[in-house]
Amino acid sequence: MEDYKKITEDVLSLKQRLDKYQADFDNRLANCIADPINNTNALILDENIAALQKKELEEMQIAYTKLRGSLDSALERIAAAEQKIDDQEQYSRANCLILHGCKEVPSAGKYLEVEKHVCSTLNSHLNLDTPLNVSDLDIAHVIPSKKGIPIIIKFIRRFQRNEVYAKKKNLKNSGLVITESLTKRRLRLLEASRQAFGKHSVWTNKGNVFVFYNNKKYSISDFTDINKIKNKPTYAAAAAAADAADSSLSN
């Protein structure tokens, strides 16, 4: 998708150059005079050449319009395909959670020991309705990271994964944090949302990003949603604008 964004930028640049060429041509045509004797500094443009250049410009504009239409259509199809792939990848992570902040973790490769460590840690902090056993986990292993020692946990049953995630607030002040396992795209979307609205106003649920802004809950599925939400007028702003309009009319 990034490659096509670059192509889009190139097409827009081409359009700007084309518009400038059109403006220069129109300016030259407007300043032409038929009699160079009375004005030696005048720009003379042969009528036949002018007609030919005008035709070429029109053809270029038509070609650009078709090219831009084809590009926009292709970008829409690619975006839809990428969204479908992202949804499928996120679905494959639906039974997974990531545990952050563990200070003592069995060495890499000892999966059974890591699974026992995860069960012990979660059982001691979360007050689960049904304590976790190793048999409840598909796998648990450390993820290579420069920040702490995150452990990805894949549960066999979705309801157990959901219970653990629902009780993650019980980890407060423990140094441990539980997050969902997100695709790269959704991680970027989450980070962008946090920068825009503040980390305490943004969260994820079932792989989707949500934000609480101006007393409303919004779902953010694309980066463009961030600007839409930020620029959406609130009821108070709309009421103030209406009052200002009424005041100006009464005056």
Secondary structure as GFF3:
##gff-version 3
##sequence-region A 1 251
A	DSSP	alpha_helix	2	30	.	.	.	ID=ss1
A	DSSP	alpha_helix	47	92	.	.	.	ID=ss2
A	DSSP	beta_strand	96	100	.	.	.	ID=ss3
A	DSSP	alpha_helix	111	126	.	.	.	ID=ss4
A	DSSP	three_ten_helix	134	136	.	.	.	ID=ss5
A	DSSP	beta_strand	137	142	.	.	.	ID=ss6
A	DSSP	beta_strand	151	155	.	.	.	ID=ss7
A	DSSP	alpha_helix	158	166	.	.	.	ID=ss8
A	DSSP	three_ten_helix	168	171	.	.	.	ID=ss9
A	DSSP	beta_strand	177	180	.	.	.	ID=ss10
A	DSSP	alpha_helix	184	197	.	.	.	ID=ss11
A	DSSP	three_ten_helix	199	201	.	.	.	ID=ss12
A	DSSP	beta_strand	202	205	.	.	.	ID=ss13
A	DSSP	beta_strand	208	213	.	.	.	ID=ss14
A	DSSP	beta_strand	216	220	.	.	.	ID=ss15
A	DSSP	alpha_helix	223	230	.	.	.	ID=ss16
A	DSSP	alpha_helix	235	250	.	.	.	ID=ss17
###
